[in-house]
Amino acid sequence: MNLLRSALLSLMATSSLTVFAASSSDQNARGATVFAENGCLHCHTIRNQGGTKGPDLSGVGRRLSEAQIRSQILQGGRQMPSFADILQQSETEDLVAYLRSCRDKGDKEK
């Protein structure tokens, strides 16, 4: 009985990790869509695709926290407009998750 219980607990832990990974992956995919559909690529580059007016965001997930990324998106700054009135909260969270997943090395900031 203890062996069965251990196996069941192990299986439950593994499946919850898989669900978390899948939902995280789904959120990143939705965030990439938000990035593309809201014109972010006009100014920003990710992995050698996009514009050069704003900073290369290929490694932004290594440089900035979730709060910093969210603040930049919602408040704007420098030449970037605020997206607080444009994005829904769920879109903002998906976009933040996507940008946090951008952790490439060797990116160049402007």
Stockholm file with secondary structure:
# STOCKHOLM 1.0

chainA/1-110         MNLLRSALLSLMATSSLTVFAASSSDQNARGATVFAENGCLHCHTIRNQGGTKGPDLSGVGRRLSEAQIRSQILQGGRQMPSFADILQQSETEDLVAYLRSCRDKGDKEK
#=GR chainA/1-110 SS CHHHHHHHHHHHHHHHHHHHHHHHHHHHHHHHHHHHHTTHHHHCEETTEECSSSCCCTTHHHHSCHHHHHHHHHHCBTTBCCCTTTSCHHHHHHHHHHHHHCCCSSCCCC
#=GC SS_cons         CHHHHHHHHHHHHHHHHHHHHHHHHHHHHHHHHHHHHTTHHHHCEETTEECSSSCCCTTHHHHSCHHHHHHHHHHCBTTBCCCTTTSCHHHHHHHHHHHHHCCCSSCCCC
//
